[in-house]
Amino acid sequence: MEYTVQRLSSLAGVSPRTIRYYDEVGLLRPCRINSSGYRIYGPAEVDRLQQIMFYRELGVGLKAIKEIIDAPSFDIKAALLEHRARLLAKRAQLDQLIANVEKTLAQAEGRIRMTDAEKFAGFKQKLIDDNEKQYGAEVRAKFGDEAVDRSNAALAGMTQEQYAAWQELNQKLMQTLTAAFATGDPAGKLAQEAADLHRQWLNFTWDSYSPEAHAGLPQMYVDDERFTAAYDKEQPGLAKFLRDAILIYTGQKQ
């Protein structure tokens, strides 16, 4: 079956403007243009749009989607299996948050008592899941599945007090790092204090520490543009400055 822009947008539940934009950026080309000048989409384009919408639902950007589905190695069956796994994980996360709300409501009505850990379980799991979705492949490739699984387990098992202290430490780290950056000296007192705060922050979720592993993490902040963007959002160059400070702190600077 073939579709015009209007009919395809109605079928998929997206706006005609979206379909036209996907054509403009080369993400979803029509199979042909008819004699009246209308874009026409066939079965292959319908399947491609479905893949685009799966990836969009999972938070993948349009540029990355194009690279994924245009790659010679793209396997639609493997992609569908990945979609299913990630959507099931997302559903499990939502189920946990719903259960958290229901328990909290039951406590407010005096029917049960929740532990402090239970009150925050869903939110910590969301943080873990979000990190896995955004950075999991790179971190696992660098440090290994076992180390990442242990780190996730440590985060999930934090008490309310530990979780609050971890977040407070992260805030202090960023404040100190920003002040250190203004000095321009990664070997200076403030920069080295920031590097030590980074070590303390890591140790909340790392079961063992080594200078080599510590130095490897900020290198990833620089090498991966997503990490770089997170640090450089307020101050361009912050990720590289932190990397340099930690290399000095750990004695790994060449």
C-alpha positions as CSV (number, residue, x, y, z in Angstrom):
1,M,0.0,0.0,0.0
2,E,1.2,3.5,-0.7
3,Y,0.6,6.7,1.2
4,T,0.8,10.5,0.7
5,V,2.3,12.6,3.4
6,Q,-1.1,13.3,4.9
7,R,-2.2,9.7,5.0
8,L,1.2,8.5,6.4
9,S,1.1,11.1,9.1
10,S,-2.4,10.1,10.0
11,L,-1.4,6.4,10.1
12,A,1.6,7.0,12.3
13,G,0.1,9.7,14.5
14,V,2.7,12.4,13.7
15,S,2.2,15.7,11.9
16,P,2.6,16.1,8.2
17,R,5.3,18.7,9.0
18,T,7.3,16.0,10.7
19,I,7.1,13.7,7.7
20,R,8.3,16.5,5.4
21,Y,11.1,17.5,7.8
22,Y,12.3,13.9,7.8
23,D,12.5,14.1,4.0
24,E,14.4,17.4,4.2
25,V,17.1,16.0,6.4
26,G,17.4,12.8,4.5
27,L,16.0,10.6,7.2
28,L,12.8,9.4,5.4
29,R,12.7,9.9,1.6
30,P,9.6,9.1,-0.4
31,C,9.8,6.2,-2.8
32,R,8.7,8.5,-5.6
33,I,7.0,11.8,-6.4
34,N,3.7,11.3,-8.4
35,S,2.5,13.3,-11.4
36,S,0.8,15.8,-9.1
37,G,4.0,16.5,-7.2
38,Y,2.9,14.6,-4.0
39,R,5.4,12.6,-2.0
40,I,4.5,8.9,-2.1
41,Y,5.6,6.4,0.6
42,G,5.6,2.6,0.2
43,P,6.0,-0.4,2.5
44,A,9.8,0.1,2.9
45,E,9.3,3.7,4.0
46,V,6.5,2.7,6.4
47,D,8.9,0.2,8.0
48,R,11.6,2.8,8.2
49,L,9.3,5.3,9.8
50,Q,8.4,2.7,12.4
51,Q,12.1,2.3,13.3
52,I,12.6,6.1,13.5
53,M,9.7,6.3,15.9
54,F,11.0,3.5,18.1
55,Y,14.3,5.2,18.4
56,R,12.7,8.6,19.0
57,E,10.6,7.0,21.8
58,L,13.9,5.9,23.4
59,G,15.4,9.4,23.2
60,V,17.8,8.9,20.3
61,G,18.5,12.0,18.3
62,L,17.7,12.3,14.6
63,K,21.3,12.4,13.4
64,A,22.1,9.3,15.4
65,I,19.0,7.5,14.1
66,K,20.1,8.2,10.5
67,E,23.6,6.8,11.2
68,I,22.1,3.7,12.8
69,I,19.6,2.7,10.2
70,D,21.7,3.7,7.2
71,A,24.7,1.6,8.4
72,P,25.4,-1.4,6.2
73,S,25.4,-3.6,9.3
74,F,21.9,-2.5,10.4
75,D,19.8,-5.6,11.2
76,I,16.1,-4.9,11.7
77,K,15.5,-8.1,13.8
78,A,18.4,-7.2,16.1
79,A,17.0,-3.6,16.3
80,L,13.6,-4.9,17.3
81,L,15.0,-7.1,20.0
82,E,16.9,-4.1,21.4
83,H,13.8,-2.0,21.3
84,R,11.9,-4.6,23.2
85,A,14.5,-4.9,25.8
86,R,14.8,-1.2,26.4
87,L,11.0,-0.7,26.4
88,L,10.6,-3.5,28.9
89,A,13.2,-1.8,31.1
90,K,11.3,1.5,30.7
91,R,8.1,-0.2,31.7
92,A,9.7,-1.8,34.7
93,Q,11.0,1.6,35.8
94,L,7.5,3.1,35.5
95,D,5.9,0.2,37.3
96,Q,8.4,0.8,40.2
97,L,7.5,4.4,40.3
98,I,3.8,3.6,40.3
99,A,4.3,1.1,43.1
100,N,6.2,3.8,45.0
101,V,3.3,6.2,44.7
102,E,0.8,3.5,45.8
103,K,2.9,2.6,48.8
104,T,3.3,6.3,49.8
105,L,-0.5,6.8,49.5
106,A,-1.0,3.7,51.7
107,Q,1.3,5.1,54.3
108,A,-0.5,8.5,54.2
109,E,-3.7,6.7,54.9
110,G,-2.1,4.8,57.8
111,R,-2.3,1.3,56.2
112,I,1.5,0.6,56.0
113,R,4.8,2.1,57.0
114,M,7.6,2.6,54.4
115,T,11.3,2.5,55.1
116,D,13.3,5.5,54.0
117,A,15.0,3.3,51.4
118,E,11.7,2.3,49.9
119,K,10.7,5.9,49.5
120,F,13.5,6.6,47.1
121,A,14.0,3.2,45.4
122,G,12.1,4.2,42.3
123,F,14.0,7.4,41.8
124,K,17.4,5.8,42.2
125,Q,16.5,3.1,39.8
126,K,15.4,5.8,37.3
127,L,18.8,7.4,37.6
128,I,20.5,4.0,37.0
129,D,18.3,3.3,34.0
130,D,18.8,6.7,32.5
131,N,22.6,6.5,32.9
132,E,22.6,3.0,31.3
133,K,20.5,4.3,28.4
134,Q,22.7,7.3,27.8
135,Y,26.2,6.1,28.7
136,G,26.0,2.4,29.5
137,A,27.7,1.0,26.4
138,E,30.7,3.2,26.7
139,V,31.2,2.8,30.4
140,R,30.8,-1.0,30.2
141,A,33.3,-1.1,27.3
142,K,35.8,0.8,29.4
143,F,35.4,-0.7,32.8
144,G,33.6,-4.0,32.2
145,D,30.1,-5.3,33.0
146,E,31.1,-6.6,36.5
147,A,32.4,-3.2,37.7
148,V,29.4,-1.3,36.3
149,D,26.9,-3.8,37.8
150,R,28.6,-3.5,41.2
151,S,28.4,0.3,41.0
152,N,24.7,0.2,40.1
153,A,24.0,-2.1,43.0
154,A,25.8,0.2,45.3
155,L,23.7,3.2,44.1
156,A,20.5,1.2,44.4
157,G,21.4,0.1,47.9
158,M,22.1,3.6,49.3
159,T,20.1,4.7,52.3
160,Q,18.3,8.1,52.2
161,E,21.1,9.7,54.1
162,Q,23.8,8.2,51.8
163,Y,22.0,9.3,48.7
164,A,21.5,12.8,50.0
165,A,25.2,13.0,51.0
166,W,26.2,11.7,47.5
167,Q,24.1,14.4,45.8
168,E,25.4,17.1,48.1
169,L,29.0,16.0,47.4
170,N,28.4,16.2,43.7
171,Q,27.1,19.8,44.1
172,K,30.2,20.7,46.1
173,L,32.4,19.1,43.5
174,M,30.8,21.2,40.7
175,Q,31.0,24.4,42.7
176,T,34.7,23.8,43.5
177,L,35.5,22.8,40.0
178,T,33.9,26.0,38.6
179,A,35.9,28.1,41.0
180,A,39.1,26.2,40.1
181,F,38.5,26.6,36.4
182,A,38.5,30.4,36.9
183,T,42.1,30.2,38.1
184,G,43.1,28.4,34.9
185,D,45.5,26.1,36.9
186,P,44.7,22.4,37.0
187,A,47.6,21.9,39.4
188,G,46.4,24.6,41.8
189,K,44.9,24.1,45.2
190,L,41.3,24.5,44.2
191,A,41.6,22.2,41.2
192,Q,43.3,19.5,43.3
193,E,40.5,19.9,45.9
194,A,38.0,19.3,43.1
195,A,39.9,16.2,42.0
196,D,39.8,14.8,45.6
197,L,36.1,15.6,45.8
198,H,35.6,13.6,42.5
199,R,37.4,10.7,44.1
200,Q,35.2,10.9,47.2
201,W,32.1,11.0,44.9
202,L,33.2,7.9,43.0
203,N,33.9,6.0,46.2
204,F,30.2,6.1,47.0
205,T,29.6,3.6,44.2
206,W,33.0,2.1,43.6
207,D,33.9,-0.9,45.8
208,S,37.6,-0.3,45.2
209,Y,39.7,2.6,44.1
210,S,42.8,2.9,41.9
211,P,44.5,6.0,40.5
212,E,44.5,4.4,37.0
213,A,40.8,3.9,37.0
214,H,40.2,7.3,38.4
215,A,42.3,8.9,35.6
216,G,40.5,6.8,33.0
217,L,37.0,8.2,33.8
218,P,37.6,11.9,33.0
219,Q,39.4,10.9,29.9
220,M,36.1,9.5,28.8
221,Y,34.5,12.8,29.7
222,V,36.7,14.4,27.1
223,D,36.6,11.7,24.4
224,D,32.8,11.3,24.4
225,E,30.9,14.4,23.3
226,R,27.9,13.6,25.5
227,F,30.0,13.7,28.6
228,T,31.8,16.7,27.4
229,A,28.5,18.5,26.8
230,A,27.3,17.8,30.3
231,Y,30.4,19.3,31.9
232,D,30.8,22.1,29.3
233,K,27.2,23.2,29.4
234,E,27.8,26.2,31.7
235,Q,31.6,26.6,31.1
236,P,33.2,25.4,27.9
237,G,36.4,23.6,28.6
238,L,35.4,22.3,32.0
239,A,35.6,18.6,31.1
240,K,39.2,19.0,29.8
241,F,40.2,21.0,32.9
242,L,38.8,18.3,35.2
243,R,40.6,15.6,33.2
244,D,43.9,17.5,33.6
245,A,43.4,18.1,37.3
246,I,42.7,14.4,37.9
247,L,45.7,13.3,35.9
248,I,47.9,15.5,38.1
249,Y,46.0,14.3,41.3
250,T,46.5,10.7,40.4
251,G,50.1,11.0,39.2
252,Q,49.1,9.8,35.7
253,K,50.0,13.0,33.8
254,Q,52.6,12.2,31.2
